[in-house]
Amino acid sequence: MQSNQLHTLKLNPNEIHLWLAFPDEIQDIALLSAYDKLMSEEERTHQQRFHFAKHQHQYLITRALVRTTLSRYTDVDPSHWQFYKNQYGRPEIHHSDGLPPLRFNLSHTDGLIICGVVLKQDIGVDVEDTERKGAPLEIADRFFSAQEVHDLNQVPDSEKRERFFNYWTLKESYIKARGMGLSLPLEQFTFLMSRTEIQSHQPLRISFAPQLHDDPNQWRFWLLQATQRHQVAISLRRDEGVAYQLSLKKVVPLREEHSFSCSVLHAN
């Protein structure tokens, strides 16, 4: 679909729209120049702080993605959106009269940028490159709950890396949905994903330490395999009795968009 054919989208209360941009595929100089014109001076200054051109490019696509995506739902020019950050650094929209109550969350890693959009609810999204270098399993002992570490250690070595990213993306998406970032201790909530539960296709479940003051029944989770190397998690504070629908689109901001399908690894 070309940009001159785009129409305003209706976002229903039971819908989650997930927009995916692949920055390595977006290299057209004229298009990148158009993206630059959408940014605020603050964003432009922030972009220049990145040392590597790769990260400057990723930031540019990220800002273009969120601005053009939000403009799909209302008659606001992409360059006119204003944002603020809460005390923990989570970006939110400066709402004004006439705007729908949009909520969004962003995540990016090498090769993929994601923007999740809903009405009103708290949402967190996380994407990770599972082929990145490093030894992520060492992180588990430091940051995961005791139950998660135990369950991870029961997984065969050949599956440990995959299961680690199951936990990591889900935990990141939850703390982003809460809007508190790493001020929320990762070891104080547990995703219940033992081998038995996974093999019997149990739905994703979460438990909380008492000090978090949260209710597992208020949350829905999705774990997706977006590409062979990219894993995505979504956390949503749900409304009771609502059956949520997930819609995915691959987009080149200002140019084209297409429906996108991927594997749902786990959900609840």
Buried (B, 14 or more C-beta within 10 A) or exposed (E): EEEEEBEEBEBEEBBBBBBBBBBEEBEEEEBBEBBBEBBBEEBBEBBEEBEEEEBBBBBBBBBBBBBBBBBBBBEBEBEEBEBEEEEBEBEBBEEEEEBEEBBBBBBBBBBBBBBBBBBEBBBBBBBBBBEEEEEBBEBBEEBBBEBBBEBBEEBEEEEBBEBBBBBBBBBBBBBBBBBBBEEBBBBBBBBBBBBEBBEEEBEBBBBBEEEEEBEEEEBBBBBBBBBEBBBBBBBBBBBEEBEBEBBBBBBBBBBEBEEBEBEEBBBB
